[in-house]
């Protein structure tokens, strides 16, 4: 869009806002501050917690049932996969498609882990409700190293190779407008803050040059395990990203805010907590650092990556057993025993298999295995996890817009701790201005984990709405329902020393024994590409072992 068109659009928005504000002020209710109207709306607003059942996970904190409590004969499978997140689904799917007898157990009633989808509705007019994500909401188009992910997308009809280049299904490539930033009381295109001085522009340029230098001299890949780990990687992994930025005198406030945002978005923690390797890997493994440009193409769906997890789970319908909380895992000479709690039947049950895949966070796996390998104990001790909050807000119509760029897929406010919100209906082709869902994300501090568990849902809803109210003055009137998803341990934080840990390397390369480990934790951080590739790698290892 040309500059003249942008100016005309802004003039139109200003004129519309000028006409609307007197009408809003003329109404006694709307004349009150937005905070007062939100507080009143929140008091009677329908909604609550949804998704994960924390009581099931916390069952491991108490006294665990003994093996003898499972009185029925054990249930058997050739391979038992514990955990139905992306890694577990990838592993079980590959084995199942190769004819292996697989059983897949998960603490939740539906598979998907951090990539589950959801439906939100208020009243019969919405039928089954509007789709929205409960966690991860997009997948960047894979690079050349992500051969497993690209093969999956080809299987699902999302990608095809034409004349030596990969083409992706237009229906699910993120529609424009893709991103916008609330900056200086208006919306601007893209998420990188405008460089309003030569000094800031010079630092943007310098950081981009350093990223390209690191790509050439150090090397990055997505997934990261597809690139050899070297002394140069180890050096970057030994200090924080903030320290590395200080060393290169990259201190401009807009740049540092943006880099903190990127780290919190992918890793759940800012540049003072993640390693320099992680900070550079964010850009070096994908799109580089492109000042003033949109990020690379991404695939997204109304239910986020729930679209992918649903299709990964489809061939596993008969193998999936939800509502099973694993309690104990015992590796024996001729097989593996698993004690699980059947949440629906309220009793313990025993499972046995030739091999078991622990497709769960490492700190949980370390609690379950009765005689854990030394690498698992050491790796679990070094893990840190970021708590997250995801809020889905049902609105009866698109909210009133402020000046600047229009409602986009990703919408972020400069300077705040919140990660902004996604327009879950961005991919819909229906042009009507009917109901829609905005999905807001917050990566919380580790110290807030207890508050996330103990505080009433309305308290957290109020914090989310306080972030959004300045952006949309009619939010109290538009809001119909809010549902929140909490993750106490959403993702591992790639703090200094974690990615290069010998313990993680030992678990990734584990060839002996009847226990295998498949989870994004093994890469030190949590994204779809890492989790899926770990699951595929373990399935391939199990198949190779069986053939021998």
SULBEL-V947534 format. One record per helix or strand of 3 or more residues. SS is the DSSP state (a for helix, b for strand). FROM is the first residue (numbers start at 0). TO is the last residue. If there is no record, write none. Layout:
BEGIN
ss=<SS;SS>
from=<FROM;FROM>
to=<TO;TO>
END
This chain:
BEGIN
ss=<a;a;b;a;a;b;a;b;a;b;a;b;a;b;b;a;b;b;a;a;a;a;a;a;a;b;b;b;a;a;b;b;b;b;a;a;a;b;a;b;a;a>
from=<2;33;45;53;66;74;85;101;112;116;123;129;146;158;164;169;178;185;197;223;230;240;252;275;305;323;334;346;361;373;384;409;420;435;445;456;474;478;501;514;519;527>
to=<25;42;48;60;68;81;96;104;114;119;125;132;154;161;167;171;182;188;216;225;236;246;266;283;313;331;341;357;367;380;394;412;422;442;453;468;477;491;507;516;522;546>
END
